[in-house]
């Protein structure tokens, strides 16, 4: 049967670009379909901080971090908590990814021109046990150029193939059906959407002006997750594990991250597993200059901010900044409210606050060492952070605690915060600073963080008393639940082939990236270790592309 291409890629994000480049490298013909315009090529990865999870990297070794494949696997399995019959392939994917991250991944990407910031970040530090959730050591490598820097090598390869005619890019093509012939997926069909002139990330029109159908020997679904559709997030919310979903949320991804291809692939015979596993952050703030609907930005906090629930009670360990995302989410929702508070000082915001996203880190994104040194080692916080402090509706800045709490109550109009209760908790915390040891888990964690050179240099403020005026002004930040990643998705084997409900491959159908739970239908299990989203897109996209290329 004559076909339009050897492979169709549904989605022009990072996973789709990687798969397309690998297939075209083998001399095969590829069609990439994407419902957004050409300026959205790269998908969500473009907006990311560009973090990648490497194991025993040169960057780690230079900072005297001792990492290994076995330690990374211990951390991953302790975090994933695989406990379901359908976790066979997700666990196999996790093991394969650890091998990739500890072996070929960095030199392969380095050969394509990617580079990384020399200070390795210590994200998602965990819940307190060596064999439990969290990273035992820093593993978060920020790509030089952030998200665009991670996309660029693969976009460059795709553009080169497009110039030679091996890849055809079809934008504003929304897939609504996968074509099946004699039990095999042989193509994709849907609507051509009217041309769009909106900027990247902005809501685009869904008006159809025509139809299309294309055929191929294989179809790769690489369409992303569900984080842009709050209704779908709430429908899949794990109530029994996390409690009722938030009434209000902010969106960490654009509106086109709609999850629609999950249902379409399921109609074509694919199985979706672990749909209730998801990854949302608790440190979201409303963007004062939004790009997409309900646009939120995540604060990447160091360990020092005091974390209070909506009623003014301090969160218990391990619900500390940067430690255990899902435990913190569950605790916040158990209070009956869907927001919480940071209280901190100018000393803390200057050294510890970073904002997630390529557009919030223009110095890294522009690959400018001069800008990095100026913004990160200057007199104040980095300019994007200072802009949020001055313009963000969730930020409150005052000279005294009484004024701060009064303004916090005014912001929510709920009057839930007792100034004397908050003062007592901060005074108790401040007394623990007098000695180089403490029973306070957070103070101990701060001192432990500063034992790592990278944190001491640029990420963790020296312990100090919050109520000492010389460390002020005082700052409060209202924090919202921020949607981000689907941890479950289309069930795939180690060749990225989509499996049916009986566990057999659906002929001709592949999946990569977030729509496949970054591999296997959820290689994170219940928890993510950070830097593993882009890495999962790259690994699963490469796997799908290479299997198709060799078929």
C-alpha positions in Angstrom: 0.0 0.0 0.0 1.4 3.4 -0.9 1.9 5.7 2.1 2.6 9.4 2.5 5.5 8.7 4.8 7.3 6.0 6.7 6.3 7.5 10.0 3.9 10.2 11.4 4.7 12.0 14.6 1.7 13.5 16.4 3.2 16.5 18.3 6.1 18.8 17.6 7.5 18.9 21.2 10.8 17.6 22.4 9.9 13.9 22.3 8.4 14.3 18.8 11.5 16.1 17.5 13.9 13.5 18.9 11.8 10.6 17.3 11.6 12.4 14.0 15.3 13.2 13.8 16.2 9.6 14.6 13.9 8.2 11.9 15.0 10.7 9.3 18.7 9.9 10.1 18.0 6.4 8.8 16.8 7.9 5.5 13.1 7.4 6.1 10.3 9.9 5.4 8.5 11.6 8.3 5.5 13.8 8.7 5.2 15.9 11.9 1.6 17.0 12.8 1.0 19.7 15.4 -2.2 21.6 16.2 -0.2 24.8 17.0 1.6 27.2 14.7 5.2 26.9 13.7 6.4 29.2 16.4 5.4 26.5 19.0 7.8 23.9 17.7 9.5 22.4 20.8 6.3 22.4 22.8 6.5 22.6 26.6 10.2 21.9 26.7 10.8 25.4 25.3 9.3 26.9 28.5 11.3 24.8 30.8 14.4 25.6 32.9 16.2 22.9 30.9 17.0 20.6 33.9 18.4 17.2 33.1 19.0 14.3 35.5 22.5 12.9 35.1 24.3 10.4 37.2 28.0 10.6 38.1 28.6 13.5 35.7 31.8 15.6 35.3 29.8 18.5 36.8 29.0 16.4 39.9 32.6 15.1 40.3 34.0 18.6 40.1 31.8 19.6 43.1 32.9 16.4 45.0 29.5 14.8 44.7 29.8 11.0 44.8 27.0 9.5 42.7 26.5 6.1 41.2 24.1 4.1 39.1 23.2 2.0 42.2 22.5 5.1 44.4 20.4 6.7 41.6 18.4 3.5 41.2 17.9 3.3 45.0 16.6 6.8 45.0 14.4 6.2 41.9 12.8 3.0 43.2 12.3 4.5 46.7 10.5 7.5 45.1 8.5 5.5 42.5 7.0 3.1 45.0 5.9 0.7 42.2 3.1 -1.4 43.6 0.8 -2.3 40.8 0.6 -5.2 38.4 0.8 -2.8 35.4 4.1 -1.4 36.8 6.2 -4.1 35.0 7.0 -1.9 32.0 7.3 1.4 33.9 9.9 -0.2 36.2 11.8 -1.7 33.2 11.8 1.9 31.7 13.0 3.3 35.0 15.9 0.9 35.1 16.8 1.6 31.5 16.6 5.3 32.0 19.0 5.1 35.0 21.4 3.2 32.8 21.1 5.9 30.1 21.5 8.8 32.6 24.6 7.1 34.1 26.1 6.2 30.8 25.4 7.4 27.2 23.1 10.3 27.8 25.5 13.1 28.6 28.2 12.3 26.1 25.6 11.8 23.4 24.0 15.2 24.1 27.4 16.9 24.5 28.4 15.7 21.1 25.3 17.5 19.7 26.5 20.8 21.3 24.6 20.8 24.6 26.3 22.3 27.7 25.3 22.7 31.3 25.7 25.2 34.1 28.6 24.0 36.3 26.7 24.1 39.6 24.4 21.1 40.0 21.1 21.7 41.6 19.7 19.6 44.5 16.0 19.2 43.8 13.4 17.1 45.5 15.5 16.2 48.5 13.0 13.7 49.9 11.2 12.5 52.9 13.9 11.5 55.4 14.9 7.8 54.7 17.9 6.6 52.7 15.7 4.1 50.8 12.7 6.4 50.5 11.7 9.3 48.3 14.2 11.9 47.1 17.6 12.6 45.6 20.4 11.6 47.9 22.7 14.0 46.1 22.4 16.9 43.7 21.6 15.7 40.1 19.7 18.7 38.5 21.9 19.9 35.6 20.6 23.2 34.1 21.1 23.2 30.3 23.0 26.3 29.1 20.3 28.0 27.2 17.5 26.5 29.4 14.6 24.9 27.6 15.4 26.4 24.1 18.9 25.1 24.6 17.6 21.6 25.2 15.3 21.8 22.1 17.8 23.4 19.7 20.0 20.3 18.8 17.0 18.3 17.8 15.1 21.1 16.1 18.3 21.8 14.1 18.4 18.2 13.0 14.7 18.2 12.1 15.1 21.5 10.1 18.1 20.0 8.2 16.0 17.0 7.2 13.1 19.2 6.3 15.4 21.1 3.9 16.3 17.8 2.3 12.7 16.7 2.0 12.8 13.8 4.4 10.7 15.6 7.0 7.5 17.5 6.3 6.2 19.8 9.0 2.4 20.3 9.1 1.3 22.9 11.6 -2.3 23.7 12.6 -3.1 20.1 11.9 -5.2 18.7 14.8 -5.5 14.9 14.9 -8.9 13.6 15.9 -8.6 10.0 14.8 -6.0 7.3 14.2 -6.6 5.3 11.1 -6.6 1.5 11.4 -6.3 -0.9 8.5 -6.7 -4.7 9.2 -5.9 -4.1 12.9 -2.8 -1.9 12.2 -2.5 1.8 12.8 -1.7 3.2 9.4 -2.3 6.9 9.6 -3.9 9.9 11.3 -6.8 12.1 10.3 -8.3 15.3 11.6 -8.9 19.0 11.0 -6.9 21.8 9.6 -7.2 24.8 11.9 -7.3 28.3 10.6 -3.9 30.1 10.5 -2.8 31.6 13.8 -0.8 34.7 14.5 -0.7 34.5 18.3 2.6 34.4 20.1 4.1 31.2 21.4 2.1 29.9 24.3 -0.9 32.1 23.8 -4.4 30.6 23.3 -4.9 29.9 19.6 -8.1 29.5 17.6 -9.7 26.1 17.3 -11.8 27.0 14.2 -11.4 24.3 11.5 -11.1 25.3 7.8 -10.6 21.8 6.3 -9.9 18.1 6.9 -6.8 15.9 6.3 -5.8 12.3 6.3 -2.2 11.0 6.0 -0.9 7.5 6.0 2.4 5.9 7.1 3.9 2.7 8.2 4.0 3.8 11.9 2.5 6.6 14.0 4.2 8.0 17.1 1.9 9.8 19.6 4.0 12.5 21.3 1.4 15.0 22.2 2.1 15.7 25.9 0.0 15.5 29.0 -3.2 17.0 30.6 -1.9 19.9 32.7 -3.6 22.6 30.6 -7.1 21.1 31.1 -8.2 21.6 34.7 -11.3 19.5 34.2 -9.2 16.5 33.0 -6.8 17.0 35.9 -9.7 16.9 38.4 -11.3 13.9 36.7 -8.1 11.9 37.2 -7.2 13.3 40.6 -6.2 10.6 43.1 -8.7 11.6 45.9 -7.9 8.5 48.0 -4.2 9.5 48.1 -4.2 13.3 48.1 -7.6 14.3 49.1 -10.1 16.4 47.2 -8.6 18.3 44.2 -8.0 22.1 44.6 -10.9 24.4 43.9 -8.5 26.9 42.5 -5.3 26.2 40.6 -2.9 28.0 38.3 -1.6 26.5 35.0 2.0 25.6 34.7 1.6 24.7 31.0 -0.2 26.3 28.0 -3.8 25.6 27.1 -2.9 23.3 24.2 -1.5 20.7 26.7 -5.0 19.2 26.7 -4.5 15.4 26.8 -6.9 14.8 24.0 -4.6 12.3 22.2 -4.9 9.9 25.2 -8.5 9.2 24.4 -7.9 9.1 20.7 -5.1 6.5 21.1 -7.3 4.5 23.4 -10.0 4.4 20.7 -7.3 3.0 18.4 -6.7 0.1 20.8 -4.0 1.5 23.2 -4.2 1.1 26.9 -3.8 4.0 29.4 -2.4 3.2 32.8 -1.7 5.1 36.0 -3.9 8.0 34.9 -4.2 9.0 38.6 -0.5 9.5 39.0 0.4 13.2 38.4 2.9 15.8 39.5 1.7 19.2 40.5 3.7 21.8 42.5 2.7 23.6 45.7 4.8 26.8 45.1 2.9 28.4 42.3 2.3 32.1 42.0 0.1 34.0 39.5 2.1 35.4 36.7 1.9 39.2 36.7 2.5 39.1 32.9 0.6 36.0 31.8 1.1 34.4 28.4 -1.5 31.6 28.6 -4.8 31.3 30.5 -4.4 31.1 34.3 -0.6 31.3 33.8 1.3 30.3 37.0 5.0 30.3 37.7 6.7 27.9 40.1 9.1 29.3 42.7 12.1 27.1 42.9 12.9 27.6 46.6 16.0 27.1 48.7 15.4 25.4 52.0 15.0 28.5 54.4 11.6 30.0 53.9 9.1 29.3 56.7 6.1 27.4 55.3 2.7 28.0 56.8 -0.7 26.6 55.9 -3.6 28.9 55.2 -4.5 29.0 58.9 -1.0 30.0 59.9 0.4 26.7 61.2 3.9 25.6 60.3 4.1 22.6 57.9 5.7 19.6 59.5 8.8 17.8 58.1 9.3 16.6 55.3 7.0 19.4 54.1 9.8 21.8 53.7 10.8 23.9 50.6 12.4 21.7 48.0 12.0 18.4 49.9 8.8 16.3 49.2 6.3 17.7 46.7 3.5 15.2 47.0 3.7 14.9 50.8 3.4 18.7 50.9 0.5 18.8 48.5 -1.4 16.2 50.5 -0.8 18.1 53.7 -1.9 21.4 52.3 -5.1 20.0 50.9 -5.9 18.2 54.2 -6.3 21.7 55.8 -9.4 22.3 53.8 -7.7 25.1 51.8 -5.8 25.0 48.5 -3.1 27.6 49.2 -0.3 28.2 51.7 2.3 30.8 52.6 6.0 31.3 52.6 7.4 33.9 55.1 11.0 34.9 54.4 13.5 37.7 54.5 15.2 39.8 51.9 18.4 37.8 52.6 16.5 34.6 51.7 14.8 35.8 48.6 18.1 37.3 47.3 19.9 34.0 47.5 17.3 31.3 47.4 14.5 32.2 45.1 14.5 31.2 41.5 11.6 31.0 39.1 11.0 28.0 36.8 10.9 28.6 33.1 13.1 29.8 30.2 11.4 33.2 30.1 12.0 33.8 33.8 15.8 33.1 33.4 16.9 35.4 30.6 20.5 35.2 31.6 20.7 31.4 31.4 18.5 31.3 28.3 20.7 33.9 26.5 23.8 31.9 27.5 25.4 35.0 28.9 27.9 34.5 31.7 28.1 38.2 32.2 24.3 38.4 32.8 24.4 35.4 35.1 27.1 36.9 37.3 25.4 40.3 37.4 21.9 38.9 38.2 22.9 36.1 40.6 25.7 37.8 42.5 24.3 41.3 42.5 23.0 43.4 45.4 19.4 42.2 45.1 17.5 39.1 44.0 17.6 38.2 40.2 15.6 40.8 38.3 12.7 38.4 37.4 12.3 37.6 41.1 12.4 41.3 42.1 9.8 42.0 39.4 7.5 39.4 41.0 8.2 40.8 44.4 7.1 44.3 43.2 4.3 43.4 40.8 3.0 39.9 41.7 -0.3 39.9 43.4 0.8 37.0 45.7 3.7 38.9 47.2 3.5 41.0 50.4 6.5 43.1 51.6 6.5 44.9 55.0 9.0 46.1 57.6 7.4 44.5 60.6 5.7 41.2 61.2 2.5 42.8 62.5 2.2 44.8 59.3 3.0 41.7 57.2 0.3 39.5 58.8 -2.2 42.3 58.5 -1.5 42.6 54.7 -1.6 38.8 54.3 -5.1 38.7 55.9 -6.2 41.5 53.6 -4.9 39.7 50.5 -7.1 36.7 51.1 -9.9 38.6 52.8 -10.3 35.5 55.1 -8.7 36.8 58.3 -7.4 33.3 59.1 -4.0 34.4 60.4 -3.3 35.1 64.0 -0.3 37.5 64.3 0.6 36.4 67.8 0.5 32.7 66.8 2.8 33.4 63.8 5.1 35.6 65.9 5.5 32.8 68.4 6.4 30.2 65.7 9.0 32.5 64.1 10.5 33.5 67.5 10.8 29.8 68.4 12.5 29.1 65.0 14.9 32.1 65.5 16.0 30.8 68.9 17.3 27.7 67.2 19.8 29.8 65.2 21.9 30.6 68.3 23.7 27.2 68.1 25.3 25.3 65.2 23.0 22.4 66.1 19.3 22.2 66.5 16.3 19.9 67.0 14.4 21.9 64.3 14.3 19.7 61.2 14.4 22.7 58.9 17.3 24.4 60.6 19.2 21.1 60.5 18.3 20.8 56.8 19.6 24.3 56.0 22.9 23.6 57.6 23.1 20.2 55.8 22.4 22.0 52.5 25.3 24.4 53.1 27.6 21.5 53.5 27.2 21.1 49.7 29.5 23.7 48.0 26.9 24.5 45.3 24.2 25.4 47.8 26.5 27.4 50.0 27.7 29.4 47.0 24.5 30.3 45.3 21.4 28.5 46.7 21.2 28.6 50.5 21.3 31.6 52.7 23.4 31.6 55.9 21.1 30.8 58.8 19.8 34.0 60.4 17.0 35.3 62.5 14.0 36.4 60.6 12.8 39.0 63.0 16.1 40.8 63.2 15.4 44.0 61.2 18.8 44.0 59.6 17.8 40.9 57.6 14.6 42.6 56.4 12.3 43.6 55.0 9.9 40.6 55.7 8.2 39.0 52.7 5.2 36.8 52.5 4.2 34.8 49.4 0.8 33.2 48.8 1.4 29.9 47.1 -1.1 28.1 44.8 -1.2 24.6 43.4 0.4 24.7 40.0 -0.5 22.0 37.4 2.4 20.5 35.6 2.9 16.8 34.6 1.1 13.6 33.9 3.0 10.7 35.4 0.8 8.0 33.8 -0.2 7.6 30.2 -0.1 5.2 27.3 1.3 1.8 28.2 4.4 1.0 26.2 7.1 -1.7 26.1 10.8 -1.0 25.9 10.6 -0.3 22.2 8.0 2.5 22.8 5.3 0.3 21.2 1.8 1.1 22.6 0.3 -2.0 24.3 -3.4 -2.9 24.3 -5.5 -3.9 27.3 -4.1 -7.5 27.1 -0.5 -6.2 27.1 0.1 -6.9 23.4 1.6 -4.3 21.0 -0.9 -2.4 18.9 0.7 -2.8 15.4 2.0 0.4 14.0 1.4 2.5 17.1 4.1 4.1 19.3 4.1 6.7 22.0 6.9 8.9 23.5 7.2 11.7 26.1 4.6 12.7 28.6 1.7 11.1 26.8 3.4 7.7 27.6 4.2 8.7 31.2 7.7 9.5 29.8 8.1 5.7 29.2 6.1 2.6 29.9 3.0 4.4 31.0 4.7 6.0 34.0 8.4 5.4 34.7 8.3 7.8 37.6 5.8 5.8 39.6 4.3 8.1 42.2 7.1 10.6 42.5 9.4 12.5 40.2 13.1 13.3 41.0 13.2 16.4 38.7 15.3 16.7 35.6 13.5 13.5 34.5 10.8 15.1 32.3 13.0 16.4 29.6 15.2 13.4 30.0 12.3 11.1 29.6 11.1 12.9 26.5 14.6 12.5 25.0 15.0 8.9 26.0 11.6 7.7 24.9 11.6 9.7 21.7 15.0 8.3 20.8 13.8 4.8 21.6 10.7 5.1 19.4 12.6 6.7 16.6 15.3 4.1 16.6 12.9 1.1 16.7 10.9 2.5 13.7 14.1 3.3 11.8 15.3 -0.3 12.3 12.0 -1.9 11.5 
